Amino acid sequence: MPPVLLFGTTMSVQPEDRTTIDMFSSPRRGRPKSSPYDRRSQSRFNKRFQRERDKQRGLQRLEVKIDGDIIDRLDEVAGELNLTRADVISLALKQWLHL
């Protein structure tokens, strides 16, 4: 970002400073930002925090490719039991593996 000229002196704006109000930009209209970070940064932070929460709960990630028919049936069962698809899969695997 180029330096801002204010009363004959040059002042630089630090883009990584997220807490100081930007006094040199024009006021923005509309709903105020709920976070000083852009969407990409927020998404990265949220994913990292979710992975940390999952790790603390003893959960690990697993990715598999399954036929669409199975997914449709999983969604039906999940709706009937008022559970998430992941919960239904976890319960089915525990029962199948006698855990």
Kinemage of the C-alpha trace (Angstrom):
@kinemage 1
@onewidth
@group {chain A} dominant
@subgroup {mainchain}
@vectorlist {calphas} color= white
{ca met a 1} P 0.000 0.000 0.000
{ca pro a 2} L 1.468 3.404 -0.888
{ca pro a 3} L 2.350 5.839 1.881
{ca val a 4} L -0.323 8.364 2.783
{ca leu a 5} L 0.505 12.071 2.714
{ca leu a 6} L -0.998 13.845 5.727
{ca phe a 7} L -0.239 17.485 6.526
{ca gly a 8} L 3.027 17.427 4.618
{ca thr a 9} L 4.431 14.302 6.317
{ca thr a 10} L 4.475 10.801 4.915
{ca met a 11} L 2.839 8.087 6.996
{ca ser a 12} L 2.850 4.424 6.080
{ca val a 13} L -0.098 2.109 6.550
{ca gln a 14} L 0.694 -1.370 7.877
{ca pro a 15} L -1.564 -3.943 6.157
{ca glu a 16} L -0.960 -6.546 8.899
{ca asp a 17} L -2.285 -4.156 11.578
{ca arg a 18} L -5.816 -5.487 12.063
{ca thr a 19} L -6.722 -3.684 15.276
{ca thr a 20} L -6.132 -0.029 14.391
{ca ile a 21} L -8.960 1.759 12.600
{ca asp a 22} L -7.936 2.818 9.099
{ca met a 23} L -8.261 6.613 9.383
{ca phe a 24} L -7.134 7.259 5.809
{ca ser a 25} L -9.728 5.295 3.857
{ca ser a 26} L -13.151 6.527 2.918
{ca pro a 27} L -15.957 5.237 5.178
{ca arg a 28} L -17.668 2.108 3.905
{ca arg a 29} L -21.402 1.761 3.599
{ca gly a 30} L -23.405 -1.260 4.602
{ca arg a 31} L -23.063 -3.860 7.289
{ca pro a 32} L -19.847 -3.550 9.312
{ca lys a 33} L -17.313 -6.359 9.205
{ca ser a 34} L -17.670 -8.898 11.978
{ca ser a 35} L -14.009 -9.847 11.645
{ca pro a 36} L -10.975 -7.815 10.609
{ca tyr a 37} L -9.637 -10.744 8.537
{ca asp a 38} L -10.593 -11.539 4.958
{ca arg a 39} L -12.688 -14.616 4.148
{ca arg a 40} L -9.681 -16.684 3.075
{ca ser a 41} L -7.878 -16.063 6.371
{ca gln a 42} L -11.035 -16.713 8.388
{ca ser a 43} L -11.583 -20.004 6.589
{ca arg a 44} L -7.987 -21.067 7.213
{ca phe a 45} L -8.250 -20.199 10.929
{ca asn a 46} L -11.600 -21.957 11.306
{ca lys a 47} L -10.328 -25.132 9.649
{ca arg a 48} L -7.250 -25.168 11.868
{ca phe a 49} L -9.334 -24.638 15.025
{ca gln a 50} L -11.768 -27.375 13.954
{ca arg a 51} L -8.889 -29.824 13.415
{ca glu a 52} L -7.529 -28.952 16.878
{ca arg a 53} L -10.972 -29.467 18.494
{ca asp a 54} L -11.370 -32.790 16.710
{ca lys a 55} L -7.900 -33.892 17.816
{ca gln a 56} L -8.696 -33.016 21.438
{ca arg a 57} L -11.875 -35.108 21.197
{ca gly a 58} L -9.843 -38.044 19.860
{ca leu a 59} L -11.294 -37.858 16.351
{ca gln a 60} L -9.346 -38.558 13.184
{ca arg a 61} L -10.205 -37.723 9.580
{ca leu a 62} L -11.141 -40.447 7.105
{ca glu a 63} L -12.068 -39.925 3.485
{ca val a 64} L -13.622 -42.650 1.338
{ca lys a 65} L -15.441 -42.859 -1.980
{ca ile a 66} L -18.843 -44.555 -1.726
{ca asp a 67} L -21.619 -45.242 -4.242
{ca gly a 68} L -24.418 -42.716 -4.382
{ca asp a 69} L -27.017 -45.339 -3.398
{ca ile a 70} L -25.260 -45.895 -0.088
{ca ile a 71} L -25.045 -42.144 0.556
{ca asp a 72} L -28.769 -41.743 -0.158
{ca arg a 73} L -29.617 -44.540 2.293
{ca leu a 74} L -27.236 -43.047 4.889
{ca asp a 75} L -29.007 -39.710 4.573
{ca glu a 76} L -32.401 -41.405 5.042
{ca val a 77} L -31.241 -43.252 8.153
{ca ala a 78} L -29.554 -40.135 9.517
{ca gly a 79} L -32.819 -38.209 9.065
{ca glu a 80} L -34.851 -40.932 10.794
{ca leu a 81} L -32.452 -41.075 13.751
{ca asn a 82} L -31.907 -37.300 13.823
{ca leu a 83} L -28.130 -37.834 13.566
{ca thr a 84} L -25.442 -36.678 11.189
{ca arg a 85} L -24.170 -38.896 8.409
{ca ala a 86} L -20.812 -39.194 10.227
{ca asp a 87} L -22.582 -40.350 13.409
{ca val a 88} L -24.517 -43.030 11.513
{ca ile a 89} L -21.342 -44.310 9.858
{ca ser a 90} L -19.515 -44.324 13.183
{ca leu a 91} L -22.313 -46.249 14.918
{ca ala a 92} L -22.547 -48.769 12.059
{ca leu a 93} L -18.786 -49.391 12.091
{ca lys a 94} L -18.722 -49.788 15.881
{ca gln a 95} L -21.514 -52.341 15.678
{ca trp a 96} L -19.874 -54.184 12.765
{ca leu a 97} L -16.473 -54.256 14.501
{ca his a 98} L -18.014 -55.198 17.891
{ca leu a 99} L -16.616 -52.121 19.631
